[in-house]
């Protein structure tokens, strides 16, 4: 059975309750689609904090993945 959900615990010590959720769904062509979300049970942080968290996740998930394929 293929995984459909992966959940990372928080990457930030100052935000220990945050989670990063990856939803993985098969596609008709045999591949898969991936959607990731940053979840926080607390009140949403200020936009500057969101931007910093999003930037870090984008680098870890997208840039590192591209680098692994030599792009």
Backbone torsions as a table, in degrees:
resi	resn	phi	psi	omega
1	UNK	NA	131.6	-179.5
2	UNK	-81.2	145.4	177.6
3	UNK	-68.0	145.5	176.5
4	UNK	-115.8	-14.1	-175.9
5	UNK	-147.3	132.0	172.8
6	UNK	-129.2	134.4	179.2
7	UNK	-125.4	123.4	174.1
8	UNK	-94.6	143.0	170.4
9	UNK	-74.6	174.2	-175.7
10	UNK	-59.8	143.6	175.3
11	UNK	-92.5	-6.8	-170.8
12	UNK	-119.6	117.5	179.9
13	UNK	-56.7	-32.9	-179.2
14	UNK	-78.2	-6.2	179.5
15	UNK	-133.3	63.0	-171.2
16	UNK	-67.2	-18.1	-177.1
17	UNK	-92.7	-6.4	178.1
18	UNK	-69.4	152.6	175.0
19	UNK	-136.4	153.4	172.5
20	UNK	-114.6	121.2	-175.5
21	UNK	-110.1	131.0	177.0
22	UNK	-113.6	116.9	174.6
23	UNK	-99.2	125.9	-176.3
24	UNK	-118.0	124.2	-178.6
25	UNK	-128.7	136.9	175.9
26	UNK	-68.8	150.6	175.6
27	UNK	-110.9	164.6	-177.6
28	UNK	-64.5	-25.2	-178.1
29	UNK	-87.2	9.0	178.1
30	UNK	92.5	-5.0	177.6
31	UNK	-90.6	-151.2	177.0
32	UNK	-151.4	160.0	172.6
33	UNK	-112.3	146.5	-177.8
34	UNK	-127.7	129.7	174.3
35	UNK	-126.0	130.6	176.2
36	UNK	-119.0	148.2	-178.8
37	UNK	-137.3	141.5	172.2
38	UNK	-96.4	120.1	-177.8
39	UNK	-113.4	137.8	175.8
40	UNK	-134.3	127.9	179.9
41	UNK	-75.9	-16.9	-178.5
42	UNK	-85.9	-178.9	175.5
43	UNK	-61.3	143.7	-179.0
44	UNK	-58.5	137.6	179.1
45	UNK	-74.8	171.5	176.5
46	UNK	-62.4	157.1	-176.7
47	UNK	-57.4	-38.5	179.9
48	UNK	-61.7	-37.8	178.2
49	UNK	-69.8	-43.9	177.3
50	UNK	-57.6	-44.9	179.8
51	UNK	-60.4	-41.3	179.7
52	UNK	-66.6	-43.2	178.9
53	UNK	-64.8	-44.1	-180.0
54	UNK	-62.9	-42.2	179.1
55	UNK	-60.6	-45.7	-179.2
56	UNK	-63.6	-44.0	179.0
57	UNK	-65.8	-41.9	178.3
58	UNK	-57.9	-42.2	178.1
59	UNK	-65.3	-49.1	-177.0
60	UNK	-63.2	-41.4	-175.2
61	UNK	-85.3	-52.3	-171.9
62	UNK	-87.9	-49.9	-177.6
63	UNK	-66.4	-45.5	-179.6
64	UNK	-63.2	-36.3	177.0
65	UNK	-64.5	-44.8	178.5
66	UNK	-62.0	-42.1	179.6
67	UNK	-61.4	-36.1	-178.7
68	UNK	-66.8	-22.5	178.0
69	UNK	-99.9	8.6	176.7
70	UNK	76.1	22.8	-178.8
71	UNK	-99.7	NA	NA
